[in-house]
């Protein structure tokens, strides 16, 4: 049983019914800093610093006669800076840095350009779909599919050997390219084939995405083919690993859920304090799903309270252990709480324990940005992410 904080009374029905974010917010907010939801404009300094580092490294590679080892190091530094910029833009997109949407768009369109992420697409794809329908098949782009979708989708069948836990050698390259690949495919192909994207502003997405592509082409032309290894390949490998290794561990060991309970459908991962600092505490992901509009600087404080109040239900582990678990289990779901390898039929459990019986009625659920309509029948092209 959870160790409820003193001074807070919970209705008995909350124990019997599926919990939403409102349940955890009610428990935690009285015990957290009063400035939890205040803007953190200091992240703009991060944006400027790492944009300058990435830009400066690019010009050094292109215009200075450097030894290849220095170019390799600078290429890695570009990738690391791009990853940090993406974590900063993640907070910007949630509105925890600045409230002005035009300024947000400006910062995101340039800050996420190395991953080709349109600000409009990101808000719909991440804020609305992922946070609003976490670990719901088809609706959440970070949720892997069930076996029935695997059997009916050539796309999912083709990508399965590239995913962790498939047992194929090629799966070990997954973290080094997947986030870029999935963003590109989702914006050029999947959003036109999947009805869950119908309400998105496609014209605006196409304009923003095209603008990013034009700038990237211009930068590659300026660098010349002799430098593409250092300004393109090395950065892409580094930035994808830095970001994707967190995204995958935060959700892909968790069960599929019919309701949005962050303690069920998310995992927090701990890391060396240096990496936690430069990832803006992104690994504390259960905390982020409960308070998505709060700055990452508060997430360790939320973490402490979750450990105190919900020690038996809160999932947290070292990042290296979560990475190992990803390669020890397949990514296709046989049921909400079971994973299955579609070729060997080996079965493994997800995190958590399946309830004996779901409640007949689920309490009204809060979502982060807006409510989504009920899902349509599962005849859609799946939007598998990680």
Order of alpha helices (4+ residues) and beta strands (2+ residues): alpha-alpha-alpha-alpha-alpha-alpha-alpha-alpha-alpha-alpha-alpha-alpha-beta-alpha-alpha-alpha-beta-alpha-beta-beta-beta
